[in-house]
Amino acid sequence: MYYNQQGYVADTLEAPLTQDLDVQYEIVLSDNCSSDNTTKIIEEFAKEAPHIRVLHHTANVGIHHNWQQAIDACTGELIAPCTKETMC
């Protein structure tokens, strides 16, 4: 769940993408209508990693609604929220 995180989003995404996992996983990103380069950065990552799915908002919907839409979009049995604070 992102809003204006251009300074953190690349590092946050690189953490899970560089791990060697023996399971299938998806990364769901919900961009809350960022006004900086966050959207561009996550789109570049999504081009390189087919298991990244990006949700876009055309208006800022607030942190709760953005979070809920991201969680609802997940299809796996286990959800592991990842933020700049946890860095996965």
C-alpha positions as a Markdown table, in Angstrom:
| # | Residue | x | y | z |
|---|---|---|---|---|
| 1 | Met | 0.0 | 0.0 | 0.0 |
| 2 | Tyr | 1.8 | 3.1 | -1.2 |
| 3 | Tyr | 1.4 | 6.8 | -1.4 |
| 4 | Asn | 4.3 | 9.1 | -2.3 |
| 5 | Gln | 7.0 | 6.5 | -1.3 |
| 6 | Gln | 9.5 | 7.1 | -4.1 |
| 7 | Gly | 12.3 | 7.1 | -1.6 |
| 8 | Tyr | 11.5 | 3.7 | -0.2 |
| 9 | Val | 9.5 | 1.6 | -2.7 |
| 10 | Ala | 12.4 | 0.2 | -4.7 |
| 11 | Asp | 14.2 | -1.0 | -1.6 |
| 12 | Thr | 11.0 | -2.5 | -0.2 |
| 13 | Leu | 10.3 | -4.4 | -3.4 |
| 14 | Glu | 13.9 | -5.6 | -3.9 |
| 15 | Ala | 13.8 | -7.4 | -0.5 |
| 16 | Pro | 11.2 | -10.1 | -1.4 |
| 17 | Leu | 12.3 | -10.2 | -5.0 |
| 18 | Thr | 15.9 | -11.2 | -4.2 |
| 19 | Gln | 14.8 | -14.0 | -1.8 |
| 20 | Asp | 15.0 | -17.6 | -3.1 |
| 21 | Leu | 11.6 | -19.1 | -2.3 |
| 22 | Asp | 10.4 | -22.6 | -3.1 |
| 23 | Val | 6.7 | -21.5 | -3.2 |
| 24 | Gln | 4.6 | -19.5 | -5.6 |
| 25 | Tyr | 3.8 | -16.0 | -4.4 |
| 26 | Glu | 2.4 | -12.7 | -5.6 |
| 27 | Ile | 3.1 | -9.2 | -4.7 |
| 28 | Val | 0.1 | -6.9 | -4.6 |
| 29 | Leu | 0.8 | -3.2 | -4.7 |
| 30 | Ser | -1.9 | -0.6 | -4.2 |
| 31 | Asp | -0.9 | 2.9 | -5.2 |
| 32 | Asn | -3.1 | 5.4 | -3.6 |
| 33 | Cys | -2.8 | 8.0 | -6.4 |
| 34 | Ser | 0.7 | 9.0 | -5.6 |
| 35 | Ser | 1.8 | 12.4 | -6.9 |
| 36 | Asp | 5.5 | 11.6 | -7.0 |
| 37 | Asn | 7.4 | 8.9 | -8.9 |
| 38 | Thr | 6.1 | 6.0 | -6.9 |
| 39 | Thr | 3.8 | 4.9 | -9.7 |
| 40 | Lys | 6.5 | 4.9 | -12.3 |
| 41 | Ile | 8.9 | 3.0 | -10.0 |
| 42 | Ile | 6.4 | 0.2 | -9.2 |
| 43 | Glu | 5.4 | -0.1 | -12.9 |
| 44 | Glu | 9.0 | -0.7 | -13.8 |
| 45 | Phe | 9.3 | -3.4 | -11.2 |
| 46 | Ala | 6.0 | -5.0 | -12.5 |
| 47 | Lys | 7.4 | -5.1 | -16.0 |
| 48 | Glu | 10.3 | -7.2 | -14.8 |
| 49 | Ala | 8.4 | -9.5 | -12.3 |
| 50 | Pro | 5.2 | -11.0 | -13.7 |
| 51 | His | 4.0 | -12.0 | -10.2 |
| 52 | Ile | 3.7 | -8.3 | -9.2 |
| 53 | Arg | 0.1 | -7.0 | -9.5 |
| 54 | Val | -0.5 | -3.2 | -9.3 |
| 55 | Leu | -3.7 | -1.6 | -8.2 |
| 56 | His | -4.1 | 2.0 | -9.2 |
| 57 | His | -6.5 | 4.6 | -7.7 |
| 58 | Thr | -7.5 | 7.7 | -9.8 |
| 59 | Ala | -8.1 | 9.6 | -6.5 |
| 60 | Asn | -6.6 | 9.3 | -3.1 |
| 61 | Val | -9.0 | 6.9 | -1.2 |
| 62 | Gly | -7.4 | 7.1 | 2.2 |
| 63 | Ile | -5.2 | 4.7 | 4.0 |
| 64 | His | -8.0 | 2.4 | 5.2 |
| 65 | His | -9.7 | 1.9 | 1.9 |
| 66 | Asn | -6.4 | 1.5 | 0.1 |
| 67 | Trp | -5.3 | -1.1 | 2.6 |
| 68 | Gln | -8.6 | -3.0 | 2.4 |
| 69 | Gln | -8.5 | -3.1 | -1.4 |
| 70 | Ala | -5.0 | -4.5 | -1.4 |
| 71 | Ile | -5.9 | -7.2 | 1.1 |
| 72 | Asp | -9.1 | -8.0 | -0.8 |
| 73 | Ala | -7.0 | -8.4 | -4.0 |
| 74 | Cys | -4.7 | -11.0 | -2.5 |
| 75 | Thr | -5.4 | -14.6 | -3.7 |
| 76 | Gly | -3.0 | -16.6 | -1.5 |
| 77 | Glu | -3.6 | -18.5 | 1.7 |
| 78 | Leu | -1.1 | -16.4 | 3.6 |
| 79 | Ile | -0.8 | -12.6 | 3.5 |
| 80 | Ala | 2.4 | -11.0 | 4.7 |
| 81 | Pro | 2.1 | -7.2 | 4.7 |
| 82 | Cys | 5.3 | -5.4 | 3.8 |
| 83 | Thr | 6.0 | -1.8 | 4.4 |
| 84 | Lys | 9.1 | 0.4 | 4.4 |
| 85 | Glu | 9.2 | -0.2 | 8.2 |
| 86 | Thr | 9.3 | -4.0 | 7.9 |
| 87 | Met | 11.2 | -4.3 | 4.6 |
| 88 | Cys | 9.9 | -7.8 | 4.3 |
